[in-house]
Amino acid sequence: MKKRVFSGVQPSGSLTIGNYFGAIRNFAKLQHEADCFFCVVDLHALTVPQDPATLRENIKNTARLFIAAGIDPRVSTVFVQSQVSAHSELSWLLECQTYIGELRRMTQFKAKAGKQDVVTTGLLTYPVLMAADILLYNTDLVPVGEDQKQHLEITRDLAIRINNRFQEEIFKVPEPYIPPRQSGGRIMSLTDPGEKMSKSAENPKSYITLLDPPDLIKKKIMSAVTDSEATIRYDEGQKPAVSNLMVIYSLCSGESLEAITQKYEGCGYGQFKKELAELLVETLRPLQEKFHELSAPGVIEEILADGANRARAAAEPKLRLFQEKLGLLPFA
Ligand code: TYM
């Protein structure tokens, strides 16, 4: 039996190379060895204010980026969360098994809530919807970046709590699939290596999006912060900015961090950055070309309609099973 893989990405504008190296690139790799479901989690995006027309475009563009990054929609199921209503339905049932205290303690809730004038309930219950996404599909593995670790822990806790309550395995307890930092698990900001790279950051120089044109990529890499030591070596603690650039280099070229250190011995940061920018531009070029091909009218809509049908068929039985266990009536 192939393992079941599920992961989701929020449709918040063009995705960054953090999203790509931390998660999406691994989606494409996993699809040949596992049965994969990749979801544009539009309902999660609604936890913060969204402009409707922009959101609609972002949902489609996120799905296009999945495919441009190598996900084959005939092999993997690519779909939009709100088009499979079982996600919202299971989320409610799980909310009734979740403690407010455990949601309030979530690091991402605390960070996001601190930035908003008003805090919606959706921001608090965000991890429960994420647990519903994962648990609906009997998921074995969830490929994500390091920042999602805590959300996966609460998903596992919920599954275990419910299985214990009913004395049987209703939900499979999923395993996280998080790359180590050297392999992209946490790509850092280009302007502040103490922060993760994020598209919601105020300074656009801090992140590179998958659709940034070559000139802009070059500018952003050339202006990335470094340090005053002028040696290229990996040391997360002492040299976080240079280490982050080395990780991106290694992910683009396939060379090890040691090989990169040797290659640039005696070289300044300028030459290293120039070559890194060229590598990154070449790495993203095929993805950008494919993305534009997918922009023809109707193409992505058709892929998503097919994906939603497949996802509905896979998700419904689990929802019905749990409804029945809770004492709800079967569908007439
Ligand atoms: P989101 O949309 O913020 O990010 C999508 C994926 O990209 C990873 N990521 C990063 N990895 C490395 N370095 C970075 N700087 C970086 N920034 C983002 C994230 O870890 C994630 O894997 N809550 C999720 C979406 C979600 C989900 C799910 C994920 C909803 N339901 C079910 C898995 C399973 C989120 O906001 O990801």
Boltz pocket constraint, residues with backbone or C-beta under 6 A from the ligand:
constraints:
  - pocket:
      binder: B
      contacts: [[A, 6], [A, 7], [A, 8], [A, 9], [A, 10], [A, 11], [A, 17], [A, 18], [A, 19], [A, 20], [A, 21], [A, 22], [A, 23], [A, 24], [A, 41], [A, 44], [A, 129], [A, 130], [A, 133], [A, 134], [A, 142], [A, 143], [A, 144], [A, 145], [A, 146], [A, 147], [A, 148], [A, 151], [A, 184], [A, 185], [A, 186], [A, 187], [A, 188], [A, 196], [A, 197], [A, 198]]
      max_distance: 6.0
